[in-house]
Amino acid sequence: MVEPVQSRVLQRAARVVGGYGELQARLDASRDDMISWIRGAAMPPVQIFVKLIEILMDAGELGRAPPV
């Protein structure tokens, strides 16, 4: 089964910034929201998803294959 794109983007952004705690702080998100988004139980709001994409763009991560 393929993970939802939102979950994959969250995981990758967390790797880029040094972990989920740091990502949570950068997004100014609650712990419960982060857990829901990571598990795919809820989708992050559009403004949060845009922030995630910006994190990946700033790190030069878009267009690269994720590490195996």
Backbone hydrogen bonds, N-H to C=O, Kabsch-Sander energy under -0.5 kcal/mol:
donor,donor_aa,acceptor,acceptor_aa,energy
7,S,4,P,-0.5
8,R,4,P,-2.0
9,V,5,V,-2.7
10,L,6,Q,-2.3
11,Q,7,S,-2.4
12,R,8,R,-2.3
13,A,9,V,-2.7
14,A,10,L,-2.4
15,R,11,Q,-1.9
16,V,12,R,-2.1
17,V,13,A,-2.2
18,G,14,A,-1.2
19,G,14,A,-3.3
23,L,19,G,-2.0
24,Q,20,Y,-2.8
25,A,21,G,-1.9
26,R,22,E,-2.4
27,L,23,L,-2.3
28,D,24,Q,-0.9
28,D,25,A,-0.5
29,A,24,Q,-2.1
34,M,30,S,-2.3
35,I,31,R,-2.5
36,S,32,D,-2.3
37,W,33,D,-2.7
38,I,34,M,-2.8
39,R,35,I,-2.3
40,G,36,S,-0.7
40,G,37,W,-0.6
41,A,36,S,-1.8
42,A,36,S,-1.4
48,I,45,P,-0.7
49,F,45,P,-2.4
50,V,46,V,-2.5
51,K,47,Q,-1.6
52,L,48,I,-2.3
53,I,49,F,-2.3
54,E,50,V,-2.5
55,I,51,K,-2.3
56,L,52,L,-2.1
57,M,53,I,-2.7
58,D,54,E,-2.9
59,A,55,I,-1.4
60,G,57,M,-1.6
61,E,56,L,-3.0
62,L,56,L,-0.6
64,R,61,E,-1.3
